Amino acid sequence: MGSLAFRRFTDSSSLREIAPHHLHALVRPHAEFLARHGCVLPDDPERLNYEALAVAVLQPHQDTPAALIDALWHIHEMSTPSAMESLVEEARSAGLELDPAHHFSPADVATQVWLHSPEMLRRTHAETAVLRRKSFETFAPSPGAARAYRAPAGEALAALEAQIAAWYVEKRRGVGARVFPFEHEHEVRLVVRHGGPYRREGRLDAGEPGSVHFRPMAFGVIVLERRTWEIRINGGGKRERELYRRAVGTHLFGRAEFFPAGVARYTLDPLREGRACLVCADVPGLRHVRLTELRMYLGGHFRHARVEQADDVFLALEAARESIPRDALLTAAKFDIVFADSSKPRSVTIRHGNVAQYTRDEDADLVESFLRNRGFVIGGGDAALACA
């Protein structure tokens, strides 16, 4: 779990977002634990003592059941309007009938789904984790690579999951890593759920100091773009991203180095040609692109670096009668992009090499089309692949 301090369930008023009969059903298996901490469950859900229940379940106790923590953590993570939409759609697709009333809160919908199918809530939460990720490292296939692609299912998925799970055990991250595959149009998204480093935190119980200990839940994200056969990776650290890169290459493409490391994917050299490189009329879904920050390395004895920041860097340089130094290495650029679905621009940062950072990951498809059309993407997408 990410934390024992639930961000949304902070007091009894938050627990009241869940209908009494659903909340009662959720905590009933833990009645003995609750009674030890001053909350005796009544037979009638309408007579729940929310204040006593909040003290029992929302404050850290040494004997808090792991199953209760697991349930509350997932429910509070999915207690948002956008998560509610995903859960309602997932329940409909699975034929799960939620209560027909229309006045349920997101927390109550999440609780209903958990009571019917905890695995459905876990899986939907894992999928929403993809959309929260903003920074990705991209790897292209080896030039001319020809390997059969195996979809992440059956034996291929089991082998991929086994290698990843074994790595986390070796790194003292606990057992039970899982890989959840999701199909999205031109992409296959792999969400890796795993444990983080063990944590101990101080607590104060009835004036006496103590501690609680737990293993946080963490996620890694791998996105396979089937039109270019590139992968985008968001992971905790360099070694984790290396694990994902090699594991996907091994089990889905037959070769650990199918996606070689250390190969630059992005170049910022088109910026040297001026604002013509920001034209986006040929990308449906984009309205306007503006350069708002440019980082450069000029080197020399003093290792000179320079940053240009402005509402419009090109206009600022023109007003100052300056230009981008010809001998500068362009290391990072930040763009403000206006998408067709919003009048407010969203920022995208591209770093020389293979890192892109988005405001929303779902913007990646349109942004990548723009970058490719304007020459910011180096090669890629030439692997001849067949599905196994």
C-alpha positions, 0 to 999 in steps of 0.5 A: 500500500502507498501509505497508511494515511489514507488521503481521502478517508481521513475522518468519520465524515469521509467514511460516510461517503459509503452507504451504511449497508456497504460499509457494514459488509466491508468491515464485518469480517473484522468485527473482532479487531474493531471491538478490540479498538472500541468499535462494536458493530451493530446488527443494524448498519444504520446504527454504525458508530462512524466516529468509533469506526474511524478511530479503529480503521483509520489510525495505525494499529499494530494488529490492523488486518492486512486484508482490511488495509488492502481493501481500504487502500484500493477503495480510497485510491478509486474514490474519484469521479474518473475512477468511478466512470472506469469502475461502472464501465468495467462492472457493466462489461463483466455483467456485474450488477451494482445497486440500481440507485443513482445517488452513490458516491465514487467511494460507494461504487468502489466499495460495491465493486470490491465486495463483489470482486476485489480482483476487478477493483485491483485490475481497474486500479492498475489500469488507471495507474497508467494514465497518471504516469507522465515521464517515459523513456522510449526504446526503439527496436534494433534496425532491421530486427526481425523477430516474431511478436508474442502477445502478453498472454498465456505462457509468454505472460507467465514467463514475463511475470516470473522474471520480473517477480524474481527480480523484485524478490532478489532486490528485497521488494517482497513476493507477489509481483504481477503484470496486467496487460491492457489492449488500447487501440494501437498500444499494449499497456503492461502495468507491473504491480510490485512491492516497494522497500519495506517501511517502518513509521513511528506512531503514537497510541494512547500516548505511548510511542510505537511503530507500524511497518508495511510494504508499500505498493508500487507500479511500473508501466510499459507501453508497446506501440504496435505501429512503430514497435517501440516501447515506452517505460516508466519505472522506479529506477534505472535498474527497474527500467533495464529489467523491463526493457530486457524482459519484454525483449526476451519474452515477447520478441525472443531477444533480450536486446531487441530494444537496445539501450543507449540509442538516442530516439529524439533530436532537438536539431529541428529547432535550429530551423526556427518556428517552422518546426512547430507547425502542427496543421497536419496532425488532427487533434492539435491546434497550436504548438509553442516553444516555452523553454530550451536548455542548451550546453555550450561546453568550454572550460567552464562547462557553460550551460544556458536556459531560455525561458519565455512565453514564446522562446522564438519571439523572445530571441527575435526581439533580442536579435539573438538566435540559437548558438550553432555549436550548442548541444540542445539538451531539453525543450518544453512545448506548450501544446493546445489540443483540440479537446481543450483551450488550455495548453498542456506542456510536453518536455522532450529531452535529447536522448529518449525521454519524453514527459507529458502532462497526460500520458494519453496525449502521447499518440498525438504528440508523437505524430507531431514530433515524427512529422517535424523530424524530432524522432530519429528512425525507429519503426522499421522492424519486420515483425510477425505475430506468433 
